[in-house]
Amino acid sequence: SAPGEGARGRGLFHTGDAPDVPVVRTPIDVTLCVPELVGPGALDSCADGVRDMYAAWSKSLGVDVPDAIVDFLTSAECPKDLRMAVALMWARRHVPRWRAYADDVMPPAYTSLYLATPDELEALQDENVKRMAEGSRASYAAGWEMIK
């Protein structure tokens, strides 16, 4: 299988006899999504589409996503991976189907350079990685302060 484009969008497709057949189908109204861009220059239609998708969760998942969460996911000027982490964290806590999925496939603990101590970063002996981890940690800390 390989990533590609099909009649219904992007996805993972067979590379054998039927290359236009997706390997997995997931209804859009049960997925997590955030706009790629927010703030100046971002397309309102993208944020509106994401808002519509979360509004559909009421029917498809039986859960209403609070406006404050949707507003953060669609308009907070912080990294998209932070916005996705917030979406996953909220869904795992409040949506039974997402909780079941997370319990089944997500590891119980994560490792990340953002969580490394100064001594651990020093042990890597790579100033570029150290600066990247410290800068990202500061950016994420500022992002978390926004959503507290």
N, C-alpha and C positions, 0 to 999 in steps of 0.2 A: 504494500500500500504506500501511498505518497500523498502529500498535500496537493490540492488542486482546486479547480473551479468546475462547478457543475451547473445544471439548469437552475438549481435553487440556491446557489451561493457557494461559498468556500467550504472546504472540509477535507477529510481524509478519504481518499478514494482507492479502489482496487486498481492495481496496475496490470492485471491479467486480462482475461477475455472481455470483461465488462468495465472499462475504465471510467464510465460515467455513473457507476453505482457506488454510492457512499458506503464506507465501512460501518459507520455509525450514524444514526439519525437521532437528533435531539430537538424536540419542539422548542422554538425560540422563546415561548412564554414561560419556560421553567429555567432558563439559563441566567447566569450572572453577566452583566455587561456594564461598561462605563464608556463614555465618549473618549476617543483618543485625545482630542483637544478640548480645553475649556478656556473661558476668558476671551480676551480680544482676539478676533480672527477665527474663533470657533463657529461652526455652523449650528444655528438654532435647530435645524431639522434633525441633526444627529441627536442632540439632547432630547428633543421631543420624541424621537423614536425610542430612545432608552426609557423615557418616562412612560410611554405607552406600554412598553414591554413589562415594566414593573406593575403598572395598573392591571395588566392581564393576570398577574399572580393571584388576584382575588378569586378569579374563576378557576384557574388551572391548579393552584396550590392551596386555595382556601385561606390565604393570608394577605392582609393589606399591609404593604410596606409604608411605614410612616413618611409623611412629606419631608421631614427633616433629613431622613436617610436618603431619599431620592434626590433631594436638593444637593446634599453633599456629593453624592455619586455623579451627578450631572453638571455641577457648577463649581465645586471647590477647586481653587487654583493650587492644587498640589499634585504630586506624581500619580499617574494612572495606576501604578501598582499599589500605592497606598489606598486609593479609592477602591480598587478591586479587593484588597485585603479587608477593608471595612465591609464591603458587600458580602464577602464570604463569612466573615465573623458574625454579621447580623443574621444571615440566612442559616448558618449552622445553629445558632441559638434559638431562632424563632420559627423555622420552617421544618416540620417533621421530616419531609422527604430529603431536604438538604442535610439534616442531622444524620439520617440513616446513611446517606451517601458518604458523608464525611467520616462517619464511624467505620464504614466499610473500606474506604480507599485511602484516607489521609493518614499519614504517620502520626503517632501520638505526641511526638515532639519534633521540633525543627531546629536545625543549626543554621546559623547565619553569621556572616562577618559583621553585621550590624550589632550583634550581641557580644562580639569579642572584647576581651579586656585589653587595655593598653599593652600589657605584657604579651598576650597572645598575638596581637598585631605586630609587635616588635619581633617576635619569634619567626614570623613569616619572612623577614629580611627583604621585604619588597616595599619601598617607599610609595610607589604608585598605588598599590593595593591598599596600603595603610591610609593614604590620603583619601582614596575613594570611599573606604569604609567609614572613616571619620566624617567626611562630608555628607555621606548618605545618612549616617546616624543622626547628624544634626538636622538634616532636612526632615527626616521622619519624626524626630522629636518635636519639631515645630509643627508638623502636620497633626500629630496627636494632640498637641495643645489646642489646635483649632477645633477638634471634635469633642473635647471633654465637656 
